[in-house]
Amino acid sequence: MLRIVRRFSGLRPPMVPMPRIMHPDWYRWPQAEDDPRMIGDYPNVPAESQQLRDPYATYFDQQNRRNFGEAMPEDYEPLTMWSFDHETTYGVSWVLGGLGGFFGGMFLVHHWLSRYESPIKGQFVCRMHCLLTE
């Protein structure tokens, strides 16, 4: 009877945790000296864009140019087929020259058009309003 009363009344003996004796090396945080890359024994795969791989070779995943079970580099996302194009055809001088040519051409067109006055300066032309009032 006393057992039933204790069970439903919530009167239980206090539970005291037993102290455990642990060596300090068992529970210390991992340090950078232990593993500089902080990824364990994962292989150090070179960071090579998948866009530079041979497109005519046979892969398990032909679209992403990956084989089954192949180790991925640590920074995999910027090296996939879906990242920005890895351009090797044009150099920096070629790209800057193209941008300079485009903006220079736009400046010349603006300068040439600004020499002439607009034929409808100060007038508001609304063809729909004229059609509706006739």
C-alpha positions in Angstrom: 0.0 0.0 0.0 2.8 2.4 0.9 4.4 1.6 -2.5 1.2 2.7 -4.3 0.9 5.9 -2.3 4.5 6.8 -3.0 4.0 6.1 -6.7 1.1 8.4 -7.2 2.1 11.1 -4.7 5.4 11.9 -6.4 7.4 11.2 -3.3 10.5 9.5 -4.5 14.0 9.5 -3.1 16.2 12.1 -4.7 18.4 10.9 -7.5 22.0 11.9 -7.1 24.3 11.5 -10.1 27.3 9.5 -9.6 30.5 11.4 -10.2 32.6 10.0 -13.1 36.2 10.4 -13.2 37.3 11.2 -16.8 40.7 12.0 -18.2 40.9 15.6 -19.5 41.9 14.4 -23.0 38.6 12.6 -23.3 36.3 15.6 -23.3 38.4 18.5 -24.6 37.4 20.4 -27.7 39.2 19.6 -31.0 42.0 22.0 -31.6 43.3 23.4 -34.9 46.6 21.7 -34.2 44.9 18.3 -34.2 43.4 18.7 -37.7 44.1 22.0 -39.6 41.4 21.4 -42.2 38.9 20.3 -39.5 37.3 17.6 -41.7 39.0 14.5 -40.3 40.5 11.9 -42.6 38.6 13.1 -45.7 40.9 13.2 -48.7 42.4 16.5 -49.8 40.9 16.7 -53.3 42.3 19.5 -55.6 39.8 22.3 -56.3 39.2 21.8 -60.0 36.1 23.1 -61.8 34.0 20.4 -63.3 33.5 22.6 -66.4 37.2 22.0 -67.3 36.7 18.2 -67.4 36.5 16.4 -70.7 32.9 16.6 -71.9 33.2 13.6 -74.1 34.5 11.2 -71.4 32.1 8.7 -69.8 30.8 9.6 -66.4 28.3 8.1 -64.0 26.6 11.5 -63.9 27.1 12.8 -67.4 25.4 16.1 -66.7 27.6 17.1 -63.7 30.7 15.2 -65.0 31.1 13.1 -61.8 31.7 9.4 -61.2 30.0 7.3 -58.6 31.9 7.3 -55.3 34.2 10.1 -56.4 35.4 12.3 -53.5 34.2 15.8 -53.7 36.4 18.8 -52.9 35.7 20.7 -49.7 34.3 23.7 -51.6 32.2 21.7 -54.0 29.4 24.3 -54.8 31.4 26.9 -56.6 33.1 24.2 -58.7 30.0 22.5 -60.1 28.6 22.7 -63.6 25.9 25.1 -62.4 28.2 27.8 -61.1 29.4 30.7 -63.1 31.1 29.8 -66.4 34.8 29.2 -66.1 36.0 31.3 -69.0 39.5 30.5 -70.4 39.1 32.0 -73.9 39.3 35.7 -73.2 41.8 37.5 -71.0 41.2 40.5 -68.7 42.5 43.0 -71.3 40.1 41.7 -73.9 37.1 41.9 -71.6 38.0 45.4 -70.3 38.5 46.5 -73.9 35.1 45.3 -74.9 33.5 47.1 -71.9 35.4 50.3 -72.8 34.3 50.0 -76.4 30.6 49.5 -75.5 30.5 52.5 -73.0 32.6 54.6 -75.4 30.1 53.9 -78.2 27.2 54.7 -76.0 28.9 58.0 -75.0 29.4 58.9 -78.7 25.8 58.2 -79.6 24.6 60.3 -76.7 27.0 63.1 -77.6 25.8 63.0 -81.3 22.1 63.0 -80.4 22.5 65.8 -77.9 23.7 68.2 -80.6 20.3 68.3 -82.2 17.1 69.8 -80.7 14.1 67.6 -80.3 11.3 68.5 -82.8 8.6 68.2 -80.2 10.3 70.0 -77.3 7.7 71.2 -74.8 4.8 69.5 -76.5 2.9 66.4 -75.3 1.9 64.2 -78.1 -1.0 61.8 -77.3 -2.4 60.1 -80.3 -5.1 58.2 -78.3 -6.5 61.5 -76.9 -6.7 63.0 -80.4 -8.5 59.9 -81.7 -11.0 60.0 -78.9 -11.9 63.6 -79.2 -12.6 63.6 -83.0 
